Amino acid sequence: MIYNVVISTIALEELYDSAAWYNSKKENLGFEFINEVDSIIVVIQSNPLLFANVYGNFRMALTKRFPFEIFYSIDNFTVVIHHIFHASRNPKNWKT
């Protein structure tokens, strides 16, 4: 079953800020980053229970090439992406 996906405004901001940073380091690297995040979101969308609960009802998926964590929850048949941020950051510092 394919779930609906909703990406929060905060997660989009985190995604685009990170992509801009990668693009500033190497041409098109930010676009490669976005493509990788998109591919992980497709996996989450088709099988959201694949990734473990890490806190309450939050689950976390890791990207392969870039050290990023995607935090999401499942509400009925909708996956809500809450945060996309670098693995070195402390989740306690989430923007809210």
DSSP file (Angstrom, degrees, kcal/mol; ACC not computed):
  #  RESIDUE AA STRUCTURE BP1 BP2  ACC     N-H-->O    O-->H-N    N-H-->O    O-->H-N    TCO  KAPPA ALPHA  PHI   PSI    X-CA   Y-CA   Z-CA
    1    1 A M              0   0    0      0, 0.0     2,-0.6     0, 0.0     0, 0.0   0.000 360.0 360.0 360.0 139.0    0.0    0.0    0.0
    2    2 A I        -     0   0    0     45,-0.1    44,-0.2     0, 0.0     2,-0.2  -0.861 360.0-149.7 -98.0 124.1    1.2    3.5   -0.8
    3    3 A Y        -     0   0    0     42,-2.5    75,-0.2    -2,-0.6     2,-0.2  -0.560  20.5-107.7 -88.3 154.3    0.7    6.0    1.9
    4    4 A N  E     -a   78   0A   0     73,-2.6    75,-3.6    -2,-0.2     2,-0.4  -0.527  34.4-144.0 -72.4 150.3    0.1    9.7    1.4
    5    5 A V  E     -a   79   0A   0     73,-0.2     2,-0.4    -2,-0.2    75,-0.2  -0.981  16.8-175.0-123.8 131.1    3.1   11.9    2.4
    6    6 A V  E     -a   80   0A   0     73,-2.9    75,-3.1    -2,-0.4     2,-0.6  -0.994  10.5-157.6-121.3 127.2    2.9   15.3    4.0
    7    7 A I  E     -a   81   0A   0     -2,-0.4    75,-0.2    73,-0.2    73,-0.1  -0.919  20.2-127.3-107.8 122.8    6.2   17.2    4.5
    8    8 A S     >  -     0   0    0     73,-2.7     4,-2.3    -2,-0.6     5,-0.2  -0.202  19.1-115.2 -65.4 157.9    6.1   19.9    7.2
    9    9 A T  H  > S+     0   0    0      1,-0.2     4,-2.3     2,-0.2     5,-0.2   0.881 118.1  52.8 -58.4 -39.8    7.2   23.4    6.4
   10   10 A I  H  > S+     0   0    0      2,-0.2     4,-2.5     1,-0.2    -1,-0.2   0.920 108.1  49.5 -64.2 -44.0   10.1   23.0    8.9
   11   11 A A  H  > S+     0   0    0     70,-0.3     4,-2.5    71,-0.2    -2,-0.2   0.898 110.8  50.2 -63.5 -40.0   11.3   19.8    7.2
   12   12 A L  H  X S+     0   0    0     -4,-2.3     4,-2.9     2,-0.2     5,-0.2   0.912 110.5  50.1 -63.5 -41.2   11.2   21.5    3.8
   13   13 A E  H  X S+     0   0    0     -4,-2.3     4,-2.6     2,-0.2     5,-0.2   0.921 111.6  47.9 -61.8 -44.1   13.2   24.4    5.2
   14   14 A E  H  X S+     0   0    0     -4,-2.5     4,-2.1     2,-0.2    -2,-0.2   0.907 113.0  49.4 -62.6 -41.8   15.7   22.0    6.6
   15   15 A L  H  X S+     0   0    0     -4,-2.5     4,-2.4     2,-0.2    -2,-0.2   0.947 114.8  42.4 -62.4 -50.3   15.9   20.2    3.3
   16   16 A Y  H  X S+     0   0    0     -4,-2.9     4,-2.4     2,-0.2    -2,-0.2   0.863 112.9  52.6 -70.0 -36.0   16.4   23.3    1.2
   17   17 A D  H  X S+     0   0    0     -4,-2.6     4,-2.0    -5,-0.2    -1,-0.2   0.920 112.7  45.5 -63.0 -42.8   18.9   24.9    3.6
   18   18 A S  H  X S+     0   0    0     -4,-2.1     4,-2.6    -5,-0.2    -2,-0.2   0.901 111.9  51.3 -67.5 -40.8   21.0   21.7    3.5
   19   19 A A  H  X S+     0   0    0     -4,-2.4     4,-2.7     1,-0.2    11,-0.2   0.908 109.3  50.7 -63.0 -41.5   20.7   21.5   -0.3
   20   20 A A  H  X S+     0   0    0     -4,-2.4     4,-1.7     2,-0.2    -1,-0.2   0.905 109.9  50.6 -62.9 -40.4   21.9   25.1   -0.6
   21   21 A W  H  X S+     0   0    0     -4,-2.0     4,-0.9     2,-0.2    -2,-0.2   0.940 111.8  46.8 -62.7 -46.8   24.8   24.4    1.6
   22   22 A Y  H >X S+     0   0    0     -4,-2.6     4,-2.0     1,-0.2     3,-0.7   0.899 110.5  53.0 -62.5 -40.3   25.8   21.3   -0.4
   23   23 A N  H 3< S+     0   0    0     -4,-2.7    -1,-0.2     1,-0.2    -2,-0.2   0.829 104.5  56.4 -64.2 -30.2   25.4   23.3   -3.7
   24   24 A S  H 3< S+     0   0    0     -4,-1.7    -1,-0.2    -5,-0.2    -2,-0.2   0.754 110.3  45.3 -71.5 -22.2   27.7   26.0   -2.2
   25   25 A K  H << S+     0   0    0     -4,-0.9     2,-0.3    -3,-0.7    -2,-0.2   0.816 131.8   1.7 -88.5 -34.3   30.4   23.3   -1.7
   26   26 A K  S >X S-     0   0    0     -4,-2.0     3,-2.0     0, 0.0     4,-0.5  -0.949  85.5 -97.1-157.5 133.2   30.1   21.6   -5.1
   27   27 A E  T 34 S-     0   0    0     -2,-0.3    -3,-0.1     1,-0.3    -4,-0.1  -0.249 106.2  -0.2 -54.8 130.5   27.9   22.3   -8.1
   28   28 A N  T 3> S+     0   0    0     -5,-0.1     4,-1.8     1,-0.1    -1,-0.3   0.367  95.0 116.1  71.4  -1.4   24.8   20.1   -8.2
   29   29 A L  H <> S+     0   0    0     -3,-2.0     4,-2.1    -7,-0.3    -6,-0.2   0.880  74.5  54.2 -64.4 -36.2   25.7   18.3   -4.9
   30   30 A G  H  X S+     0   0    0     -4,-0.5     4,-2.3     1,-0.2    -1,-0.2   0.862 106.5  51.4 -64.0 -36.0   22.6   19.8   -3.3
   31   31 A F  H  > S+     0   0    0      2,-0.2     4,-2.3     1,-0.2    -1,-0.2   0.868 108.3  51.5 -69.5 -35.4   20.4   18.4   -6.0
   32   32 A E  H  X S+     0   0    0     -4,-1.8     4,-2.1     2,-0.2    -2,-0.2   0.893 109.0  52.0 -64.5 -39.3   22.0   15.0   -5.5
   33   33 A F  H  X S+     0   0    0     -4,-2.1     4,-2.5     2,-0.2    -2,-0.2   0.938 109.3  48.5 -60.8 -48.4   21.2   15.4   -1.8
   34   34 A I  H  X S+     0   0    0     -4,-2.3     4,-2.8     1,-0.2    -2,-0.2   0.900 109.6  53.1 -60.5 -41.3   17.5   16.2   -2.6
   35   35 A N  H  X S+     0   0    0     -4,-2.3     4,-2.1     2,-0.2    -1,-0.2   0.896 109.2  49.1 -61.5 -39.9   17.3   13.2   -4.9
   36   36 A E  H  X S+     0   0    0     -4,-2.1     4,-2.0     2,-0.2    -2,-0.2   0.927 111.1  48.5 -65.9 -44.0   18.6   10.9   -2.2
   37   37 A V  H  X S+     0   0    0     -4,-2.5     4,-2.4     1,-0.2    -2,-0.2   0.926 110.7  52.5 -60.7 -43.5   16.1   12.3    0.3
   38   38 A D  H  X S+     0   0    0     -4,-2.8     4,-1.9     1,-0.2    -1,-0.2   0.895 107.4  51.8 -58.4 -41.0   13.3   11.8   -2.3
   39   39 A S  H  X S+     0   0    0     -4,-2.1     4,-1.5     1,-0.2    -1,-0.2   0.879 110.1  48.1 -67.0 -36.3   14.3    8.2   -2.8
   40   40 A I  H  X S+     0   0    0     -4,-2.0     4,-2.6     2,-0.2    -1,-0.2   0.884 108.7  54.4 -69.0 -37.6   14.2    7.5    0.9
   41   41 A I  H  X S+     0   0    0     -4,-2.4     4,-2.9     1,-0.2    -2,-0.2   0.873 104.7  54.5 -63.8 -36.1   10.8    9.1    1.2
   42   42 A V  H  X S+     0   0    0     -4,-1.9     4,-1.7     2,-0.2    -1,-0.2   0.905 109.0  48.2 -62.3 -40.9    9.6    6.8   -1.6
   43   43 A V  H  X S+     0   0    0     -4,-1.5     4,-2.0     2,-0.2    -2,-0.2   0.932 113.0  47.7 -63.5 -45.6   10.7    3.8    0.5
   44   44 A I  H  < S+     0   0    0     -4,-2.6    -2,-0.2     1,-0.2    -1,-0.2   0.912 109.4  54.6 -59.6 -43.1    9.0    5.3    3.6
   45   45 A Q  H  < S+     0   0    0     -4,-2.9   -42,-2.5     1,-0.2    -1,-0.2   0.856 114.2  39.1 -61.5 -37.5    5.8    5.9    1.5
   46   46 A S  H  < S+     0   0    0     -4,-1.7    -1,-0.2     1,-0.2    -2,-0.2   0.737 136.7  14.6 -87.2 -23.1    5.6    2.3    0.4
   47   47 A N    ><  +     0   0    0     -4,-2.0     3,-1.8    -5,-0.2     4,-0.3  -0.465  64.4 166.8-150.3  72.0    6.6    0.7    3.7
   48   48 A P  G >  S+     0   0    0      0, 0.0     3,-0.6     0, 0.0    -3,-0.1   0.710  76.7  61.6 -66.0 -20.0    6.5    3.2    6.6
   49   49 A L  G 3  S+     0   0    0      1,-0.2     4,-0.1    -5,-0.1    -5,-0.1   0.494  80.2  88.3 -83.4  -2.0    6.8    0.5    9.3
   50   50 A L  G <  S+     0   0    0     -3,-1.8     2,-0.3    -7,-0.2    -1,-0.2   0.840  80.6  64.7 -62.8 -34.4   10.2   -0.6    7.9
   51   51 A F  S <  S-     0   0    0     -3,-0.6    10,-0.1    -4,-0.3     2,-0.0  -0.691  90.9-108.1 -99.3 147.0   12.1    1.9   10.1
   52   52 A A        -     0   0    0      8,-0.3     8,-1.5    -2,-0.3     2,-0.3  -0.273  26.7-107.2 -75.1 151.5   12.1    1.7   13.9
   53   53 A N  E     +B   59   0A   0      6,-0.2     6,-0.3     1,-0.1     3,-0.1  -0.597  35.2 177.9 -67.8 134.6   10.4    3.9   16.4
   54   54 A V  E     +     0   0A   0      4,-2.9     2,-0.3     1,-0.3     5,-0.2   0.619  68.8   5.9-114.0 -21.9   13.0    6.2   18.0
   55   55 A Y  E >  S-B   58   0A   0      3,-1.4     3,-3.0     1,-0.1    -1,-0.3  -0.800 116.8 -48.0-163.9 117.5   10.9    8.3   20.3
   56   56 A G  T 3  S-     0   0    0      1,-0.3    -1,-0.1    -2,-0.3    -3,-0.0  -0.334 123.8 -19.6  55.5-124.3    7.1    7.9   21.0
   57   57 A N  T 3  S+     0   0    0     -4,-0.1    17,-0.4    -3,-0.1     2,-0.4   0.273 111.1 113.5 -97.8  11.8    5.5    7.6   17.6
   58   58 A F  E <   -B   55   0A   0     -3,-3.0    -4,-2.9    15,-0.1    -3,-1.4  -0.676  46.8-166.6 -85.0 135.8    8.4    9.1   15.7
   59   59 A R  E     -BC  53  72A   0     13,-3.4    13,-2.3    -2,-0.4     2,-0.4  -0.799   6.7-146.1-113.8 160.6   10.3    6.9   13.4
   60   60 A M  E     - C   0  71A   0     -8,-1.5     2,-0.4    -2,-0.3    -8,-0.3  -0.993  11.1-172.2-135.5 131.6   13.7    7.6   11.8
   61   61 A A  E     - C   0  70A   0      9,-2.2     9,-3.0    -2,-0.4     2,-0.4  -0.941  16.9-142.5-116.2 143.3   15.1    6.7    8.4
   62   62 A L  E     - C   0  69A   0     -2,-0.4     7,-0.2     7,-0.2     2,-0.2  -0.834  11.6-128.8-104.7 141.5   18.7    7.4    7.4
   63   63 A T        -     0   0    0      5,-2.2     5,-0.1    -2,-0.4   -26,-0.1  -0.529  16.5-139.0 -79.0 158.3   20.0    8.5    4.1
   64   64 A K  S    S+     0   0    0     -2,-0.2    -1,-0.1   -28,-0.1   -28,-0.0   0.937  91.2  28.2 -86.5 -50.8   22.8    6.4    2.6
   65   65 A R  S    S+     0   0    0    -32,-0.1    -1,-0.1     2,-0.0   -32,-0.1   0.860 120.2  48.7 -83.1 -37.4   25.2    8.8    1.0
   66   66 A F  S    S-     0   0    0    -33,-0.1     2,-2.3     2,-0.1    -3,-0.3  -0.818  88.6-116.5-107.1 144.5   24.6   11.9    3.2
   67   67 A P        +     0   0    0      0, 0.0    20,-3.4     0, 0.0     2,-0.3  -0.408  67.0 133.3 -81.8  68.7   24.6   11.8    7.0
   68   68 A F  E     - D   0  86A   0     -2,-2.3    -5,-2.2    18,-0.3     2,-0.4  -0.899  44.3-149.0-123.7 149.7   20.9   12.8    7.4
   69   69 A E  E     -CD  62  85A   0     16,-2.6    16,-2.0    -2,-0.3     2,-0.6  -0.930   5.7-153.9-115.2 137.4   18.0   11.6    9.5
   70   70 A I  E     -CD  61  84A   0     -9,-3.0    -9,-2.2    -2,-0.4     2,-0.5  -0.954  11.5-161.4-113.4 114.5   14.4   11.8    8.4
   71   71 A F  E     +CD  60  83A   0     12,-2.6    11,-2.6    -2,-0.6    12,-1.5  -0.835  22.5 156.3 -99.5 129.7   12.0   11.8   11.3
   72   72 A Y  E     -CD  59  81A   0    -13,-2.3   -13,-3.4    -2,-0.5     2,-0.3  -0.940  27.5-149.9-146.7 165.8    8.4   11.0   10.6
   73   73 A S  E     - D   0  80A   0      7,-2.0     7,-2.8    -2,-0.3     2,-0.5  -0.900  18.7-126.8-132.8 165.2    5.2    9.7   12.1
   74   74 A I  E     - D   0  79A   0    -17,-0.4     2,-0.5    -2,-0.3     5,-0.2  -0.963  20.3-178.5-117.6 127.4    2.3    7.7   10.7
   75   75 A D  E >   - D   0  78A   0      3,-3.3     3,-1.5    -2,-0.5     2,-0.4  -0.917  66.3 -57.8-127.8 103.6   -1.3    9.0   11.0
   76   76 A N  T 3  S-     0   0    0     -2,-0.5   -73,-0.0     1,-0.3     0, 0.0  -0.495 122.4 -18.3  58.4-115.0   -3.8    6.5    9.5
   77   77 A F  T 3  S+     0   0    0     -2,-0.4   -73,-2.6    -3,-0.1     2,-0.4  -0.038 121.0  94.5-110.6  30.8   -2.6    6.2    5.9
   78   78 A T  E <   -aD   4  75A   0     -3,-1.5    -3,-3.3   -75,-0.2     2,-0.5  -0.983  59.9-151.7-124.7 131.9   -0.6    9.4    5.9
   79   79 A V  E     -aD   5  74A   0    -75,-3.6   -73,-2.9    -2,-0.4     2,-0.6  -0.891  12.6-157.5 -97.6 126.7    3.2    9.7    6.6
   80   80 A V  E     -aD   6  73A   0     -7,-2.8    -7,-2.0    -2,-0.5     2,-0.7  -0.930   4.8-151.1-108.7 116.2    4.1   13.1    8.1
   81   81 A I  E     +aD   7  72A   0    -75,-3.1   -73,-2.7    -2,-0.6   -70,-0.3  -0.777  20.7 173.1 -85.1 116.4    7.7   14.1    7.6
   82   82 A H  E     +     0   0A   0    -11,-2.6     2,-0.3    -2,-0.7   -71,-0.2   0.851  58.3   8.0 -94.3 -40.8    8.6   16.3   10.6
   83   83 A H  E     - D   0  71A   0    -12,-1.5   -12,-2.6   -72,-0.1     2,-0.4  -0.997  43.9-171.9-147.5 146.9   12.3   16.9   10.3
   84   84 A I  E     + D   0  70A   0     -2,-0.3     2,-0.3   -14,-0.2   -14,-0.2  -0.890  37.9 144.2-134.9 102.0   15.2   16.2    7.9
   85   85 A F  E     - D   0  69A   0    -16,-2.0   -16,-2.6    -2,-0.4    -2,-0.1  -0.966  52.2 -76.6-148.1 164.4   18.5   17.1    9.5
   86   86 A H  E >   - D   0  68A   0     -2,-0.3     3,-1.8   -18,-0.2   -18,-0.3  -0.188  38.3-127.6 -58.8 138.8   22.1   16.3    9.8
   87   87 A A  T 3  S+     0   0    0    -20,-3.4    -1,-0.1     1,-0.3   -19,-0.1   0.689 105.2  64.5 -64.3 -19.9   22.9   13.3   12.0
   88   88 A S  T 3  S+     0   0    0    -21,-0.3    -1,-0.3     2,-0.1     2,-0.2   0.652  85.4  93.4 -79.0 -13.1   25.4   15.3   14.1
   89   89 A R  S <  S-     0   0    0     -3,-1.8    -4,-0.1     1,-0.1     5,-0.0  -0.489  83.1-115.5 -80.1 150.5   22.7   17.6   15.3
   90   90 A N    >   -     0   0    0     -2,-0.2     3,-2.6     1,-0.1    -2,-0.1  -0.745  13.3-141.5 -85.5 123.8   20.9   16.9   18.6
   91   91 A P  G >  S+     0   0    0      0, 0.0     3,-1.6     0, 0.0    -1,-0.1   0.735  99.5  71.7 -58.3 -20.6   17.2   16.1   18.1
   92   92 A K  G 3  S+     0   0    0      1,-0.3    -2,-0.0    -3,-0.0    -3,-0.0   0.697  90.9  61.3 -66.4 -16.3   16.5   18.0   21.3
   93   93 A N  G <  S+     0   0    0     -3,-2.6    -1,-0.3     2,-0.0     3,-0.1   0.158  75.3 143.5 -96.6  18.6   17.3   21.1   19.2
   94   94 A W    <   -     0   0    0     -3,-1.6     2,-0.2     1,-0.1   -11,-0.0  -0.253  55.9-116.8 -54.7 141.7   14.5   20.6   16.7
   95   95 A K              0   0    0      1,-0.1    -1,-0.1   -85,-0.0   -85,-0.1  -0.598 360.0 360.0 -72.3 144.5   12.8   23.7   15.5
   96   96 A T              0   0    0     -2,-0.2    -1,-0.1    -3,-0.1    -2,-0.1   0.385 360.0 360.0-125.6 360.0    9.2   23.7   16.6
